[in-house]
């Protein structure tokens, strides 16, 4: 019998004073049995970074042609394509050709090696590559619960994610 995904719910309130973006988002995320809590929370941070009512979590672990998140316009055309982890360079190049904005949110110990190996990404103008520090991914895991109420405050480039029992400083490192 196959293991089923575990459902996580997050009420995310964003107060981004830098971009004058404020909103409440009710998110439902499925944690696949092969996925870690670290990756689940990185997906949540990716959502927070590019938050929009039209942004959706996808079946990226099941469907290799899908990113972790995407946003489509009313005609079904891609507006945002967001990968989490260290994706294949060809997948990112293909997404960059079909989409206005592509982002890769990386984390873990192999990021620098992956970025050096995928040097053609630097030629793509509509692709951003961000890295989350190990300290950040460890801290956000302490906020993870099956039902979460999270407050994200952004001011002067400093990100703070606050949960019921802890908080985490989020360190974004822009690689591209």
N, CA, C and O atoms as a DFTB+ gen file, in Angstrom:
704 C
 N C O
     1  1       0.834      -1.179       0.000
     2  2       0.000       0.000       0.000
     3  2       0.882       1.248       0.000
     4  3       1.790       1.373       0.821
     5  1       0.614       2.149      -0.907
     6  2       1.403       3.375      -1.032
     7  2       1.088       4.341       0.112
     8  3      -0.051       4.453       0.566
     9  1       2.120       5.019       0.552
    10  2       1.933       6.037       1.577
    11  2       1.264       7.256       0.966
    12  3       1.521       7.600      -0.187
    13  1       0.413       7.905       1.733
    14  2      -0.297       9.081       1.244
    15  2       0.394      10.355       1.715
    16  3       1.147      10.350       2.688
    17  1       0.130      11.417       1.020
    18  2       0.671      12.718       1.396
    19  2       0.021      13.200       2.690
    20  3      -1.128      12.867       2.978
    21  1       0.755      13.975       3.452
    22  2       0.242      14.588       4.670
    23  2      -0.106      16.033       4.344
    24  3       0.690      16.755       3.744
    25  1      -1.291      16.443       4.742
    26  2      -1.768      17.787       4.431
    27  2      -1.364      18.755       5.544
    28  3      -1.541      18.475       6.730
    29  1      -0.818      19.893       5.132
    30  2      -0.459      20.983       6.032
    31  2      -1.247      22.216       5.606
    32  3      -1.408      22.482       4.415
    33  1      -1.730      22.955       6.578
    34  2      -2.467      24.185       6.297
    35  2      -1.745      25.346       6.971
    36  3      -1.277      25.241       8.105
    37  1      -1.669      26.446       6.246
    38  2      -0.995      27.630       6.785
    39  2      -1.843      28.858       6.510
    40  3      -2.240      29.113       5.374
    41  1      -2.114      29.610       7.557
    42  2      -2.684      30.945       7.414
    43  2      -1.489      31.883       7.452
    44  3      -0.853      32.059       8.492
    45  1      -1.193      32.481       6.310
    46  2      -0.010      33.318       6.169
    47  2      -0.429      34.766       5.997
    48  3      -1.135      35.112       5.050
    49  1       0.012      35.606       6.920
    50  2      -0.236      37.039       6.828
    51  2       1.081      37.691       6.442
    52  3       2.092      37.518       7.123
    53  1       1.065      38.442       5.344
    54  2       2.280      39.094       4.856
    55  2       2.139      40.602       5.007
    56  3       1.160      41.203       4.565
    57  1       3.140      41.193       5.639
    58  2       3.247      42.645       5.725
    59  2       4.630      43.011       5.198
    60  3       5.606      43.060       5.947
    61  1       4.693      43.267       3.890
    62  2       5.950      43.606       3.237
    63  2       5.991      45.123       3.041
    64  3       5.481      45.654       2.055
    65  1       6.603      45.791       3.993
    66  2       6.673      47.249       3.946
    67  2       7.580      47.741       2.824
    68  3       7.394      48.854       2.332
    69  1       8.553      46.942       2.410
    70  2       9.454      47.339       1.326
    71  2       8.711      47.468      -0.005
    72  3       8.961      48.397      -0.772
    73  1       7.796      46.529      -0.275
    74  2       7.054      46.532      -1.543
    75  2       5.622      47.050      -1.397
    76  3       4.871      47.093      -2.371
    77  1       5.252      47.439      -0.191
    78  2       3.879      47.866       0.110
    79  2       2.890      46.776      -0.308
    80  3       1.876      47.045      -0.953
    81  1       3.213      45.546       0.075
    82  2       2.374      44.390      -0.228
    83  2       1.873      43.823       1.095
    84  3       2.651      43.475       1.983
    85  1       0.568      43.743       1.194
    86  2      -0.054      43.241       2.418
    87  2      -1.133      42.254       2.014
    88  3      -1.892      42.510       1.079
    89  1      -1.208      41.125       2.713
    90  2      -2.251      40.174       2.355
    91  2      -2.320      39.010       3.310
    92  3      -1.382      38.719       4.052
    93  1      -3.453      38.358       3.268
    94  2      -3.701      37.132       4.025
    95  2      -3.917      36.013       3.024
    96  3      -4.684      36.163       2.073
    97  1      -3.237      34.886       3.239
    98  2      -3.316      33.756       2.318
    99  2      -3.580      32.485       3.121
   100  3      -2.889      32.198       4.098
   101  1      -4.585      31.736       2.697
   102  2      -4.879      30.444       3.297
   103  2      -4.306      29.385       2.356
   104  3      -4.819      29.173       1.257
   105  1      -3.242      28.727       2.800
   106  2      -2.510      27.795       1.953
   107  2      -2.734      26.365       2.414
   108  3      -2.751      26.083       3.612
   109  1      -2.903      25.477       1.463
   110  2      -2.957      24.044       1.727
   111  2      -1.831      23.405       0.942
   112  3      -1.754      23.544      -0.278
   113  1      -0.955      22.702       1.650
   114  2       0.204      22.083       1.022
   115  2       0.210      20.601       1.349
   116  3      -0.113      20.198       2.467
   117  1       0.580      19.799       0.371
   118  2       0.702      18.361       0.583
   119  2       2.177      18.009       0.737
   120  3       3.001      18.361      -0.107
   121  1       2.496      17.319       1.812
   122  2       3.858      16.838       2.042
   123  2       3.917      15.400       1.542
   124  3       3.363      14.495       2.165
   125  1       4.586      15.199       0.424
   126  2       4.741      13.860      -0.145
   127  2       5.624      13.031       0.784
   128  3       6.522      13.587       1.416
   129  1       5.399      11.720       0.887
   130  2       6.226      10.894       1.784
   131  2       7.735      11.002       1.514
   132  3       8.538      10.810       2.427
   133  1       8.120      11.306       0.274
   134  2       9.551      11.419      -0.031
   135  2      10.094      12.823       0.191
   136  3      11.289      13.057       0.013
   137  1       9.239      13.753       0.575
   138  2       9.638      15.145       0.774
   139  2       9.974      15.393       2.244
   140  3       9.410      14.756       3.134
   141  1      10.892      16.319       2.486
   142  2      11.261      16.675       3.854
   143  2      10.465      17.895       4.316
   144  3       9.917      18.640       3.503
   145  1      10.411      18.085       5.634
   146  2       9.793      19.301       6.183
   147  2      10.553      20.537       5.730
   148  3       9.960      21.597       5.531
   149  1      11.860      20.403       5.566
   150  2      12.668      21.526       5.088
   151  2      12.161      21.989       3.721
   152  3      11.962      23.186       3.514
   153  1      11.952      21.065       2.792
   154  2      11.495      21.432       1.452
   155  2      10.081      22.005       1.495
   156  3       9.775      22.954       0.772
   157  1       9.222      21.440       2.331
   158  2       7.859      21.960       2.476
   159  2       7.894      23.427       2.899
   160  3       7.185      24.258       2.332
   161  1       8.716      23.738       3.891
   162  2       8.786      25.110       4.385
   163  2       9.487      26.046       3.393
   164  3       9.178      27.236       3.349
   165  1      10.416      25.525       2.607
   166  2      11.033      26.340       1.558
   167  2       9.981      26.669       0.497
   168  3       9.960      27.785      -0.023
   169  1       9.120      25.724       0.174
   170  2       8.020      26.000      -0.764
   171  2       7.120      27.101      -0.215
   172  3       6.667      27.968      -0.962
   173  1       6.862      27.066       1.086
   174  2       6.046      28.112       1.709
   175  2       6.736      29.478       1.605
   176  3       6.083      30.480       1.313
   177  1       8.044      29.521       1.843
   178  2       8.783      30.780       1.706
   179  2       8.798      31.259       0.252
   180  3       8.722      32.461      -0.006
   181  1       8.896      30.334      -0.685
   182  2       8.845      30.704      -2.106
   183  2       7.504      31.346      -2.417
   184  3       7.432      32.335      -3.146
   185  1       6.443      30.778      -1.862
   186  2       5.119      31.378      -2.046
   187  2       5.109      32.795      -1.464
   188  3       4.624      33.728      -2.103
   189  1       5.636      32.948      -0.270
   190  2       5.635      34.257       0.390
   191  2       6.434      35.290      -0.407
   192  3       6.049      36.457      -0.467
   193  1       7.532      34.873      -1.012
   194  2       8.383      35.800      -1.765
   195  2       7.670      36.323      -3.009
   196  3       7.855      37.478      -3.391
   197  1       6.858      35.479      -3.640
   198  2       6.187      35.851      -4.889
   199  2       4.663      35.853      -4.734
   200  3       3.938      35.636      -5.705
   201  1       4.188      36.094      -3.533
   202  2       2.774      35.950      -3.184
   203  2       1.831      36.671      -4.146
   204  3       2.033      37.823      -4.531
   205  1       0.795      35.927      -4.506
   206  2      -0.272      36.439      -5.353
   207  2      -1.425      35.447      -5.227
   208  3      -1.199      34.246      -5.074
   209  1      -2.651      35.941      -5.289
   210  2      -3.817      35.057      -5.179
   211  2      -3.828      33.987      -6.269
   212  3      -4.376      32.904      -6.065
   213  1      -3.228      34.278      -7.423
   214  2      -3.233      33.332      -8.537
   215  2      -2.075      32.329      -8.476
   216  3      -2.044      31.386      -9.267
   217  1      -1.133      32.512      -7.562
   218  2       0.003      31.607      -7.433
   219  2      -0.467      30.292      -6.820
   220  3      -1.185      30.293      -5.820
   221  1      -0.063      29.163      -7.419
   222  2      -0.533      27.851      -6.972
   223  2       0.629      26.891      -6.730
   224  3       1.650      26.945      -7.416
   225  1       0.454      26.012      -5.743
   226  2       1.362      24.885      -5.570
   227  2       0.990      23.859      -6.637
   228  3      -0.180      23.729      -6.995
   229  1       1.981      23.132      -7.142
   230  2       1.734      22.155      -8.193
   231  2       2.072      20.751      -7.693
   232  3       2.353      20.544      -6.512
   233  1       2.039      19.800      -8.615
   234  2       2.380      18.409      -8.297
   235  2       3.804      18.114      -8.755
   236  3       4.057      17.089      -9.387
   237  1       4.734      19.014      -8.436
   238  2       6.084      18.926      -8.993
   239  2       6.823      17.632      -8.676
   240  3       7.678      17.216      -9.458
   241  1       6.527      16.993      -7.572
   242  2       7.203      15.732      -7.263
   243  2       6.649      14.577      -8.097
   244  3       7.327      13.568      -8.296
   245  1       5.416      14.726      -8.583
   246  2       4.793      13.693      -9.406
   247  2       4.944      13.993     -10.892
   248  3       5.139      13.085     -11.700
   249  1       4.855      15.258     -11.241
   250  2       4.908      15.708     -12.634
   251  2       6.235      16.425     -12.851
   252  3       6.416      17.552     -12.389
   253  1       7.151      15.787     -13.542
   254  2       8.493      16.352     -13.699
   255  2       8.512      17.608     -14.568
   256  3       9.490      18.356     -14.539
   257  1       7.450      17.854     -15.340
   258  2       7.390      19.053     -16.179
   259  2       6.833      20.262     -15.437
   260  3       6.718      21.341     -16.018
   261  1       6.486      20.101     -14.169
   262  2       5.903      21.198     -13.406
   263  2       6.907      21.737     -12.390
   264  3       7.754      20.995     -11.893
   265  1       6.807      23.033     -12.083
   266  2       7.648      23.599     -11.023
   267  2       6.986      23.366      -9.662
   268  3       5.949      22.706      -9.583
   269  1       7.568      23.895      -8.613
   270  2       6.945      23.820      -7.287
   271  2       5.718      24.718      -7.208
   272  3       4.721      24.367      -6.576
   273  1       5.798      25.896      -7.862
   274  2       4.682      26.847      -7.898
   275  2       4.614      27.467      -9.289
   276  3       5.619      27.590      -9.988
   277  1       3.399      27.853      -9.666
   278  2       3.253      28.624     -10.889
   279  2       2.068      29.553     -10.774
   280  3       1.171      29.375      -9.951
   281  1       2.104      30.551     -11.633
   282  2       0.978      31.468     -11.755
   283  2       0.660      31.579     -13.233
   284  3       1.546      31.772     -14.066
   285  1      -0.618      31.453     -13.541
   286  2      -1.063      31.579     -14.928
   287  2      -2.016      32.761     -15.024
   288  3      -2.690      33.111     -14.055
   289  1      -2.063      33.372     -16.207
   290  2      -3.026      34.449     -16.424
   291  2      -4.374      33.843     -16.817
   292  3      -4.517      32.620     -16.838
   293  1      -5.350      34.676     -17.126
   294  2      -6.701      34.188     -17.431
   295  2      -6.770      33.360     -18.708
   296  3      -7.724      32.607     -18.906
   297  1      -5.768      33.490     -19.577
   298  2      -5.751      32.701     -20.814
   299  2      -5.014      31.380     -20.646
   300  3      -4.962      30.573     -21.574
   301  1      -4.444      31.156     -19.462
   302  2      -3.704      29.924     -19.213
   303  2      -2.215      30.035     -19.494
   304  3      -1.484      29.054     -19.358
   305  1      -1.756      31.221     -19.886
   306  2      -0.327      31.433     -20.143
   307  2       0.411      31.619     -18.818
   308  3      -0.122      32.202     -17.874
   309  1       1.634      31.118     -18.764
   310  2       2.440      31.229     -17.550
   311  2       2.900      32.666     -17.329
   312  3       3.359      33.338     -18.253
   313  1       2.767      33.123     -16.083
   314  2       3.263      34.429     -15.674
   315  2       4.496      34.234     -14.789
   316  3       5.520      34.887     -14.988
   317  1       4.387      33.328     -13.808
   318  2       5.504      33.012     -12.901
   319  2       5.723      31.506     -12.879
   320  3       4.772      30.726     -12.898
   321  1       6.976      31.116     -12.838
   322  2       7.385      29.707     -12.761
   323  2       8.435      29.653     -11.672
   324  3       9.505      30.242     -11.823
   325  1       8.155      28.954     -10.565
   326  2       9.060      28.959      -9.416
   327  2       9.494      27.539      -9.085
   328  3       8.675      26.683      -8.747
   329  1      10.786      27.308      -9.188
   330  2      11.382      26.014      -8.861
   331  2      11.957      26.069      -7.447
   332  3      12.409      27.121      -6.995
   333  1      11.936      24.937      -6.754
   334  2      12.522      24.822      -5.424
   335  2      13.558      23.708      -5.471
   336  3      13.280      22.605      -5.943
   337  1      14.751      24.008      -4.977
   338  2      15.823      23.020      -4.979
   339  2      16.856      23.354      -6.037
   340  3      17.130      24.524      -6.303
   341  1      17.423      22.329      -6.635
   342  2      18.449      22.489      -7.660
   343  2      17.965      21.800      -8.936
   344  3      18.366      20.670      -9.214
   345  1      17.109      22.465      -9.713
   346  2      16.501      21.839     -10.884
   347  2      17.481      21.689     -12.050
   348  3      18.557      22.286     -12.065
   349  1      17.082      20.887     -13.007
   350  2      17.828      20.679     -14.231
   351  2      17.877      21.980     -15.033
   352  3      16.865      22.668     -15.170
   353  1      19.046      22.311     -15.557
   354  2      19.225      23.547     -16.310
   355  2      18.282      23.617     -17.520
   356  3      17.730      24.679     -17.808
   357  1      18.095      22.516     -18.215
   358  2      17.217      22.507     -19.395
   359  2      15.778      22.834     -19.024
   360  3      15.080      23.510     -19.781
   361  1      15.333      22.365     -17.875
   362  2      13.972      22.663     -17.417
   363  2      13.804      24.160     -17.158
   364  3      12.768      24.738     -17.489
   365  1      14.812      24.779     -16.572
   366  2      14.754      26.218     -16.289
   367  2      14.811      27.010     -17.594
   368  3      14.084      27.992     -17.747
   369  1      15.660      26.601     -18.532
   370  2      15.750      27.294     -19.829
   371  2      14.426      27.202     -20.580
   372  3      13.985      28.182     -21.180
   373  1      13.796      26.045     -20.553
   374  2      12.500      25.875     -21.217
   375  2      11.442      26.767     -20.563
   376  3      10.630      27.383     -21.254
   377  1      11.456      26.834     -19.238
   378  2      10.507      27.687     -18.524
   379  2      10.750      29.160     -18.863
   380  3       9.795      29.921     -19.021
   381  1      12.009      29.566     -18.975
   382  2      12.346      30.960     -19.277
   383  2      11.844      31.361     -20.663
   384  3      11.524      32.527     -20.894
   385  1      11.777      30.411     -21.574
   386  2      11.295      30.701     -22.924
   387  2       9.772      30.861     -22.970
   388  3       9.242      31.516     -23.867
   389  1       9.065      30.255     -21.993
   390  2       7.597      30.277     -22.012
   391  2       6.987      31.209     -20.989
   392  3       5.765      31.354     -20.954
   393  1       7.779      31.839     -20.165
   394  2       7.233      32.536     -19.011
   395  2       7.909      33.885     -18.810
   396  3       9.087      34.052     -19.124
   397  1       7.149      34.851     -18.281
   398  2       7.695      36.188     -18.030
   399  2       8.728      36.195     -16.909
   400  3       9.761      36.856     -17.018
   401  1       8.451      35.462     -15.836
   402  2       9.310      35.495     -14.649
   403  2       9.569      34.075     -14.166
   404  3       8.637      33.307     -13.929
   405  1      10.835      33.740     -14.025
   406  2      11.240      32.426     -13.521
   407  2      12.125      32.655     -12.306
   408  3      13.000      33.521     -12.314
   409  1      11.888      31.874     -11.269
   410  2      12.711      31.967     -10.058
   411  2      13.095      30.564      -9.611
   412  3      12.316      29.617      -9.720
   413  1      14.301      30.462      -9.113
   414  2      14.783      29.208      -8.529
   415  2      15.166      29.529      -7.091
   416  3      16.011      30.388      -6.840
   417  1      14.539      28.833      -6.153
   418  2      14.837      28.999      -4.730
   419  2      15.645      27.773      -4.316
   420  3      15.112      26.666      -4.242
   421  1      16.937      27.979      -4.047
   422  2      17.828      26.877      -3.723
   423  2      18.128      26.857      -2.224
   424  3      17.990      27.861      -1.525
   425  1      18.538      25.696      -1.764
   426  2      18.929      25.524      -0.360
   427  2      19.769      24.262      -0.260
   428  3      19.762      23.434      -1.171
   429  1      20.475      24.115       0.816
   430  2      21.265      22.907       1.034
   431  2      22.737      23.099       0.711
   432  3      23.165      24.158       0.255
   433  1      23.488      22.050       0.960
   434  2      24.947      22.122       0.860
   435  2      25.481      22.049      -0.566
   436  3      26.639      22.397      -0.799
   437  1      24.676      21.609      -1.519
   438  2      25.186      21.424      -2.887
   439  2      24.865      22.591      -3.818
   440  3      25.080      22.479      -5.024
   441  1      24.357      23.706      -3.294
   442  2      23.917      24.817      -4.136
   443  2      25.054      25.406      -4.964
   444  3      24.896      25.601      -6.169
   445  1      26.199      25.695      -4.341
   446  2      27.299      26.328      -5.072
   447  2      27.794      25.448      -6.209
   448  3      28.055      25.936      -7.309
   449  1      27.920      24.174      -5.951
   450  2      28.335      23.222      -6.992
   451  2      27.304      23.191      -8.124
   452  3      27.678      23.217      -9.297
   453  1      26.012      23.134      -7.788
   454  2      24.936      23.125      -8.792
   455  2      24.984      24.402      -9.635
   456  3      24.846      24.341     -10.857
   457  1      25.178      25.546      -8.996
   458  2      25.175      26.821      -9.720
   459  2      26.372      26.915     -10.674
   460  3      26.236      27.437     -11.780
   461  1      27.524      26.422     -10.262
   462  2      28.702      26.415     -11.143
   463  2      28.474      25.498     -12.346
   464  3      28.851      25.837     -13.468
   465  1      27.862      24.347     -12.112
   466  2      27.587      23.381     -13.183
   467  2      26.575      23.912     -14.194
   468  3      26.619      23.539     -15.366
   469  1      25.667      24.777     -13.754
   470  2      24.592      25.291     -14.599
   471  2      24.850      26.752     -14.971
   472  3      24.002      27.618     -14.755
   473  1      26.007      27.005     -15.522
   474  2      26.441      28.378     -15.813
   475  2      25.609      29.055     -16.899
   476  3      25.601      30.284     -16.969
   477  1      24.913      28.309     -17.743
   478  2      24.091      28.916     -18.795
   479  2      22.891      29.666     -18.218
   480  3      22.289      30.491     -18.906
   481  1      22.543      29.391     -16.981
   482  2      21.438      30.118     -16.350
   483  2      21.741      31.614     -16.284
   484  3      20.827      32.437     -16.319
   485  1      23.012      31.960     -16.188
   486  2      23.413      33.370     -16.071
   487  2      23.061      34.178     -17.311
   488  3      22.991      35.405     -17.245
   489  1      22.840      33.519     -18.432
   490  2      22.506      34.225     -19.675
   491  2      21.015      34.507     -19.802
   492  3      20.604      35.239     -20.703
   493  1      20.209      33.953     -18.933
   494  2      18.758      34.108     -19.016
   495  2      18.328      35.340     -18.225
   496  3      18.472      35.374     -17.003
   497  1      17.809      36.335     -18.902
   498  2      17.480      37.629     -18.295
   499  2      16.273      37.579     -17.352
   500  3      16.203      38.361     -16.404
   501  1      15.333      36.679     -17.597
   502  2      14.112      36.642     -16.790
   503  2      14.167      35.586     -15.676
   504  3      13.131      35.182     -15.147
   505  1      15.375      35.145     -15.326
   506  2      15.540      34.122     -14.290
   507  2      16.263      34.724     -13.092
   508  3      17.326      35.330     -13.226
   509  1      15.664      34.543     -11.920
   510  2      16.298      34.907     -10.655
   511  2      16.673      33.620      -9.933
   512  3      15.915      32.649      -9.948
   513  1      17.827      33.614      -9.312
   514  2      18.248      32.464      -8.508
   515  2      18.538      32.974      -7.106
   516  3      19.367      33.863      -6.911
   517  1      17.842      32.397      -6.133
   518  2      17.984      32.771      -4.730
   519  2      18.437      31.562      -3.930
   520  3      18.061      30.429      -4.230
   521  1      19.236      31.807      -2.924
   522  2      19.674      30.754      -2.015
   523  2      19.226      31.091      -0.603
   524  3      19.339      32.233      -0.159
   525  1      18.722      30.096       0.091
   526  2      18.388      30.235       1.513
   527  2      19.518      29.610       2.324
   528  3      19.962      28.501       2.026
   529  1      19.974      30.314       3.335
   530  2      21.061      29.798       4.171
   531  2      20.592      28.586       4.969
   532  3      19.397      28.390       5.186
   533  1      21.551      27.787       5.397
   534  2      21.252      26.611       6.228
   535  2      20.596      27.040       7.533
   536  3      19.694      26.363       8.028
   537  1      21.045      28.162       8.094
   538  2      20.451      28.664       9.336
   539  2      18.970      28.972       9.132
   540  3      18.144      28.703      10.004
   541  1      18.646      29.537       7.974
   542  2      17.252      29.862       7.667
   543  2      16.408      28.601       7.575
   544  3      15.334      28.529       8.172
   545  1      16.886      27.602       6.829
   546  2      16.065      26.395       6.645
   547  2      15.918      25.608       7.950
   548  3      14.895      24.960       8.174
   549  1      16.928      25.663       8.801
   550  2      16.783      25.019      10.115
   551  2      15.758      25.758      10.968
   552  3      14.938      25.135      11.641
   553  1      15.807      27.093      10.937
   554  2      14.904      27.905      11.754
   555  2      13.450      27.775      11.305
   556  3      12.552      27.700      12.144
   557  1      13.206      27.746       9.992
   558  2      11.812      27.678       9.532
   559  2      11.174      26.325       9.826
   560  3       9.954      26.223       9.951
   561  1      11.997      25.291       9.936
   562  2      11.443      23.977      10.270
   563  2      10.851      23.957      11.676
   564  3       9.924      23.193      11.942
   565  1      11.373      24.786      12.578
   566  2      10.836      24.836      13.940
   567  2       9.445      25.456      13.966
   568  3       8.709      25.289      14.938
   569  1       9.075      26.178      12.892
   570  2       7.750      26.802      12.815
   571  2       6.699      25.867      12.218
   572  3       5.506      26.168      12.239
   573  1       7.149      24.735      11.689
   574  2       6.248      23.850      10.957
   575  2       5.330      23.062      11.885
   576  3       5.781      22.376      12.803
   577  1       4.040      23.180      11.621
   578  2       3.010      22.406      12.309
   579  2       1.967      22.022      11.272
   580  3       1.917      22.620      10.197
   581  1       1.139      21.040      11.577
   582  2       0.114      20.630      10.605
   583  2      -0.840      21.773      10.291
   584  3      -1.308      21.902       9.160
   585  1      -1.128      22.604      11.289
   586  2      -1.915      23.820      11.085
   587  2      -1.090      24.971      11.637
   588  3      -0.783      25.014      12.828
   589  1      -0.732      25.908      10.755
   590  2       0.181      26.992      11.138
   591  2      -0.494      28.344      10.949
   592  3      -1.228      28.566       9.986
   593  1      -0.230      29.227      11.880
   594  2      -0.575      30.649      11.721
   595  2       0.753      31.381      11.711
   596  3       1.475      31.404      12.708
   597  1       1.065      31.981      10.569
   598  2       2.363      32.611      10.394
   599  2       2.208      34.065       9.990
   600  3       1.333      34.416       9.198
   601  1       3.062      34.897      10.539
   602  2       3.120      36.315      10.195
   603  2       4.492      36.574       9.585
   604  3       5.515      36.295      10.210
   605  1       4.515      37.107       8.364
   606  2       5.770      37.475       7.721
   607  2       5.874      38.986       7.695
   608  3       5.025      39.671       7.124
   609  1       6.922      39.496       8.316
   610  2       7.197      40.936       8.303
   611  2       8.460      41.175       7.498
   612  3       9.482      40.524       7.714
   613  1       8.377      42.124       6.560
   614  2       9.532      42.497       5.747
   615  2       9.701      44.012       5.855
   616  3       8.799      44.783       5.527
   617  1      10.876      44.412       6.321
   618  2      11.162      45.842       6.419
   619  2      12.663      46.055       6.263
   620  3      13.471      45.394       6.915
   621  1      13.017      46.984       5.394
   622  2      14.415      47.305       5.117
   623  2      15.218      46.060       4.732
   624  3      16.372      45.904       5.130
   625  1      14.590      45.182       3.956
   626  2      15.257      43.977       3.481
   627  2      15.343      42.846       4.479
   628  3      15.837      41.768       4.148
   629  1      14.877      43.065       5.684
   630  2      14.915      42.017       6.714
   631  2      13.582      41.295       6.777
   632  3      12.524      41.908       6.918
   633  1      13.661      39.977       6.670
   634  2      12.475      39.125       6.699
   635  2      12.415      38.413       8.046
   636  3      13.406      37.831       8.488
   637  1      11.258      38.458       8.695
   638  2      11.045      37.731       9.937
   639  2       9.734      36.963       9.815
   640  3       8.681      37.548       9.562
   641  1       9.810      35.661       9.995
   642  2       8.636      34.799       9.953
   643  2       8.317      34.393      11.388
   644  3       9.149      33.804      12.079
   645  1       7.106      34.715      11.824
   646  2       6.719      34.510      13.222
   647  2       5.600      33.483      13.293
   648  3       4.578      33.602      12.617
   649  1       5.817      32.469      14.130
   650  2       4.804      31.456      14.371
   651  2       4.244      31.596      15.773
   652  3       4.525      32.574      16.465
   653  1       3.451      30.619      16.192
   654  2       2.848      30.677      17.518
   655  2       3.880      30.559      18.648
   656  3       3.714      31.161      19.708
   657  1       4.957      29.770      18.412
   658  2       5.893      29.485      19.501
   659  2       7.334      29.890      19.207
   660  3       8.205      29.753      20.067
   661  1       7.588      30.384      18.005
   662  2       8.961      30.733      17.639
   663  2       8.941      31.711      16.475
   664  3       7.889      32.013      15.912
   665  1      10.113      32.192      16.129
   666  2      10.237      33.039      14.955
   667  2      11.564      32.740      14.275
   668  3      12.478      32.188      14.887
   669  1      11.660      33.109      13.005
   670  2      12.855      32.824      12.230
   671  2      13.220      34.038      11.398
   672  3      12.355      34.662      10.782
   673  1      14.493      34.369      11.381
   674  2      15.018      35.379      10.473
   675  2      15.335      34.693       9.161
   676  3      15.981      33.646       9.135
   677  1      14.877      35.288       8.073
   678  2      15.042      34.677       6.767
   679  2      16.158      35.407       6.033
   680  3      16.103      36.624       5.854
   681  1      17.173      34.657       5.608
   682  2      18.295      35.237       4.883
   683  2      18.243      34.786       3.427
   684  3      18.461      33.614       3.118
   685  1      17.948      35.737       2.533
   686  2      17.935      35.497       1.098
   687  2      19.273      35.927       0.515
   688  3      19.720      37.048       0.757
   689  1      19.913      35.060      -0.244
   690  2      21.153      35.390      -0.927
   691  2      20.857      35.322      -2.421
   692  3      20.536      34.258      -2.949
   693  1      20.967      36.464      -3.100
   694  2      20.667      36.475      -4.533
   695  2      21.906      36.055      -5.304
   696  3      22.929      36.738      -5.278
   697  1      21.802      34.912      -5.996
   698  2      22.882      34.427      -6.834
   699  2      22.805      35.005      -8.238
   700  3      23.813      35.144      -8.930
   701  1      21.587      35.338      -8.641
   702  2      21.358      35.906      -9.994
   703  2      20.085      36.716      -9.987
   704  3      19.705      37.279     -11.014
